[in-house]
């Protein structure tokens, strides 16, 4: 089956050998041979409420029978209005409108455009730098990659980025510390010049780049202070963390900060339909609506996607899934800590809620890579053989890891089975490393 080109090897298996999925229910995906897999990465980190939830499918069918599409420049639609009200009821009074896109990457692009427009309208055209974190990942479109601290995914685009945006990924000054600390951010503002910084964009909890590394609350608060002191906007990338994944509706709430722009996607529709959104704060373009500007794409905020996303958010609220993710955090962390203690090639677990990761020791990761297969991908391959789907991560030597992020609806028995399968996969990897002289 070669009509679609997935990212080769990202899921720990060659693209040409991917099984063909034919159906999915709850936390399981089934291939055409009838084999079931526990979706331990929520496909990836998207299917927050589980697959094929009857309530969501019912809403989709009913909406499709009424109307699937009208262009936002020609008609308003109740589904879009209701979704906007629902999102703003979650974010609260610090935010005033929602700009819809078709993906998280497009939402990142929208946030960057809004930030630049905000400063231009205020007569501050010198603000041309966006500070981001290294490592980080903010999307696959050219502009979103331009503000990502992910060298492998940025490769080949440097000339384009040099012409379209000035970005500075802020790195840790300590080679043994994965993420930059408050001092690193202060130095970045000083080196660039505070009056040139247009925005700072961060992930409350990382994903593909940092392996679920948490931005410390104190650092997040200091970044907010720097933005307020120097007139920059704060953008919270909640594409992966948003709508309950990390035990809160949004990751920024853990640090008690208020961003100016929120970038969302993934969990907004839980994979049932393509949709993303940029939630706009009160300070951005004060006195002017983004709706009056040239934002959006042809399919943005279409009735079918809006109705589906609304049903997903209502399901998330009714089933208290953010609270459930917070409750399961300790269960998952205890199991991951036990595994990291048992296997010498593993480091400390990272993450929050049901966005967690097992890190891989740098020495073992380097040795495995020299032998031909990166260790996170090897772990994912052995897990897949046991009917468990995981996702490799890491754009930095210290970030090499495997993400564990099942649907927030996973039951205790299935969560236990997930870790049983993971332990079996790790034992197989340990045997291979020992036989290869890497134990």
N, C-alpha and C positions, 0 to 999 in steps of 0.2 A: 504494500500500500504506500505509494510514493507521491500522491497528489498534493500533500502538505509537507512543508519543510520545517520540522521542529528544530529547536536548538540542539545540535548533536551532543550527546553525552551529558547534558545538564541534569538529567534524571538518573544518571548512573547506568545507562544502557544505550548502545548505538541506535541512532535514529532509524536505521533500516530494520532493526529487530524489535521495535516497539510493538507490544500486543495491541490488538484492535478492540477498543471498548465498545460494548453494545448496549449496556444498561447500567444504571447505578441506583442504589437505594440507601438512604441513611448515610452511614459512614463507609459503605462498600461500593466498589466499582467492579463490574464483571466483564471479562473479555469474551471473544467469540467462541472460545473453547469451554466456556462455562466456569472458568476459574474466578474466584472472588479475591479481591485485594482490600485490605483496610486502608482507607485513604488517610494516611498519617501526615499528609502535607496539605490537605484541603484544596488541592488541585490547581496550582500551588498557592496556598495561603489565601484562598478566595471563598471557598464553599463553607462559610461560617455556620449555616443552619442545616447542613447535610444535603444530600442529593434527593431530588424528586419528592420533595415534601408536598403532600396532596393539597394542602391549603394554597400553596403558591401556584401549583399547576392549575388549580381551579380559577384563580384570578387571571392567570395568563390566557386561559381558554375564553373566559368571559370577555376580557378586554379585546382579544383578537376578533371576536365575533362582532364587537361594536365598532371599533376603529383602531387601526394599528399605527397610522401615521398621518400627521398634518405638519406643515412647516410652521415653525414658531413665528415667522414674520407675517403669517397670514391668518392664523387662528390661535386663540388661547385654548387650553384644555384643562378640565377639572383634575385629571390625574396628576398633571404637572403641578398645579396649584396645591393640591393636597400633599404631594411629596415635599414641596418646598416648605410648607407649614410644618410638616413632621420633622424635617431636618432642623429647622430653626427652633423648634420646641426642644430639641435635644441640645443644640449648641447654646441656646439662651440669648439674652438681650445684647450681648456683645457683638452679635452678628446680625446682618440686615438683609442679605440676599444670597441667592445660590445661582452660579453659572454652570450649566450642564454641559458635559462633554461625553465622549464615548469610551473613555479609558482614563486610567490614572495618569498616564503619560501626557495626554491632552490637558488634564487638569493642572499638571505641573506647568505646562506651557502657558496656560491661562493665568496662573498665579504670577508667573514671571512678567507677563505682559501687563497685568494689572499693577504690579509693583513699579515697573518702569513708567507707566502712564501716570500713576499717582505722583511721582516725583516731577515728571515733566510738566504736569498741570500746575504744580506748585512752584514752578520756576527753578527747579533744582536739577538741571540737565547734566550736571557733573556727576550725579550719582549713577555710576555705570558698572559697579562691581557687586556681584552676588557672592557672599561667603557661604560655603557649604562644608560639610564634615568629610574627612577622609578616615576610613572608607565610608561610602554612601552610595545609594542608587535611587534615582528619582524618575526613571522611565526610559523607554527605548527610542523615543523620537529624538531627533538631533539636538533640539534645544534642551530637552530633559537630560540627555546624556551629557550635554555641555556643563551642567551643574552637578554631575554625579562624580563622586570619588571612586570610580570603578575603571581602572586603566584598561582592562581587557575589553570591556564593552565600548569604551571610547575610542579604541584603536582605529586609526585611519580617518578620524573626523576632526583632528586638531586644526587643520587649515580652516575648516568651516567655522569651528568654534571661535577661532581667533578673529574672525570677521563679524561674528554675530553677537558675542557676549564676552564680558570679562568675568571670569570666575576664579575663585581662589579656594580650593579644598584645604581646609585647616587641618593639619596633621598633629598628632601627638608629639611633643618634644621629648618624650621618654620612649626609647625603642622597646621597652618592655610593657608599655601601656597601649592598649588598642586605640582608645578614643582620646581626642584632645581634651585637656582640662580647662578650667576657667582662665588660667593664665595664658594658655595658648590662644584662646579667643580674644583676650585683651590685647595680646601682641599683634594678632591679625588685624584688628581694627586700627591699631597705631601704625602698623607698617603700610597699610593701604591708604590710610587717611580717613578718619571718621566721616568726613563730609562727602566721600566718594562711595560709601557703602549704601547700596539701594535696599538690600534685603539680606537676611540670613535665613537659610533653609536647612532644617534638620529633621531627622527621623527620631521620634521618642524611643522607639525600639527598632533596631535595624533588621534587615532581612537577608537578601541575597548577598549583600556586600560584607556586612559585619557579623553575620551569624547570630542574630538576635541579641546583639550587644545593647544594653540599656544606656541611654543618655542619663547620667546621674541628675537627680532633681536639682541639686545645688548648681550644677553647671547650666542646666536649662534655665534656671532662674537668673543666673548671671548673664546669659545670652540675652534674655528679655530685657534686663536692666541696661545692657549696652545698646540695644536697639532703641530703647526709649531715650537714653541719654543723648544719642547721636542722630536721632531722626530716621533710623532705618526701619524697615518693616520686618516682622517676624513671620515666617511661613513654616507651619507644621505639616510635614508630609505624613498623612495618616492613611495612605492608600492601603497599607498592609495592617496597620494597627487599629484603624477606625472601626466603629460599630461593634465594639465588644470584645475584640480579639485579645486584648491585653488586660481584661478585667475591669475596664472602664469604657464608656462610650467612645472616648478618644484618649490617646496616650498622653497628650499634653496636660490632662487634668490631674495626673498623678503628681506633677510638679507644681500645681496651682499657678500656672502661667496662663496668659490669654494671648494667643497669636493674633496676627492681623488677617491672615489668610490660612484656610485649612484646605489641604489637597486630599481628595478622597477618591475611592474606586472600589475594586475588589468586593469587600464586605457590604457595600452599598446595595448590591443586587445579589450577593452571594453566588455569583456565577450563573444565575438564571438568565441574564441578558447583559449585553455590553452597556455599561453606563459609568460615568465618572462625574465628579462635581468639584468645583472650587467654591468654598463658602467664604463670603466676603465680610470682613469686620467693619465696624462703624467708622474707623479712622480712615479707611481706604477710599480715595476719591470722594471725600465728604461732600455731600450736596449733589452728587451725580450718580445715577444708576448705571451699572455695567450693562444693563439691558438696552441702554441708549447708545452703546458703543458697538463696534463690529466684533462681537465675540460669538463663539459657537460654531458648530459644524452642521452639515445637512441633517444628520440624524439626531443631533443633540436634543435631549429632553422629549423624545417622541412618546406618544401616549402608552404604547405597549411597554417600553422600558420603564417609564415613570410609574405605571400601575404595578409593575412587578417589583420594583425597588420599594415602593410604599408597602406592599404586602410583606416583603422581607423585613423591613424595619418594624412593622407592627408585630410580626412573629417574634422578632428579637426582643422586643419590649415585653410582650405577653409572657414569654417563656423565661424572662429574666436572664438572658444569655450572658450579658456582661458580668453579672454576679456569679453565674455558674463558672465562667472562665476564671474568675478570681478564686473561687473555691477549689477548682481543680489545679490551680497553680501549685499549691503545696504538695498535692498528690504526685503530680508529674515531676516536680523538683526533687522530691524524696527518691523516686525511682531513678532519675537521671544521676543524682549524686551517688547512689549506690553503684550504678554502672561505672561511673568515672573512677570510683575507688577500686573497682575490681579489675579494670583493664588499663594497663600501663600506658597504652597509646592514646588514651583519652585525657582531656583536660577538664576544667571545671565547667559545669553547665551554665548556660546564660539564658536570659529572656524573662518574659513576664506573661502571666495568664496562660493561654494556650498558644503562645508564640515563644517556643523555647528551642534550645540547641545544645547538642553535645559537641564541644570543641575537641579538636584533634591536636595533640602535642606537636609542636613545630618540628622537632627532630624526626618523629615518625612520619609526619606529613611530607617532609622533604625527601626522606628515604623512599617512601612509597611512590612519590612523583618521579624520582629517578628510575624506578623500576617500570614505569610506564602507565600506571593507573593511580590518579590522585586518591588518597585514602578516603576522603568523604564520598567519592563516587563508588569506591569499592564497597564501603558500608551500605550504600544505597542499593547496589546490585545484589548483595547477599540478602538484604532485607526483602527486595522484590521477589527473589527466589522463594521466600517464605511467605509470600502473600501480604507484604507490607510496603506501601509506597511512601518514601521519604524524599527529601530534597537537599542536595549538597549546596553549600554556601561558602563564601569567603573570597574577598578581593584583596586580602592582606595575609601575610604569613601567620599573624596572630589570630586571624579570623576563620581559618579553615575549620569547617564544622558541618554538621548535619542538622537540618531543621526538623523539629517535631512539632507539628501544628495541626492536629486533627480538627474536624468540625466541633464547634462548641456544644453540639448536641450529643456528643459521644457518651455512651453509658459507661458505668463503672466496669462492667464485665468486659466490654470491648477495649476500654483503656488498659485494663490489665492484660488482655490478649495482645494489644499493641506492644507493650513492654516485654512480654514474653517472647514475641517474635523478634523484637529488637535485640534482646539478650542473646538469642540463638544466632542471629546474624553476626553479632560482635564476637561470639565464640569462634565462628567460622573464620572471621577476619584475623583473630588472634592466632589461630592455627596457621594460617597462610603466612603471617608475618614471622612467626617462629621458624617455619620451614625455610623462609627466605633470609633468615638471620637478622631480622629487624626487631625482635622482641626486646 
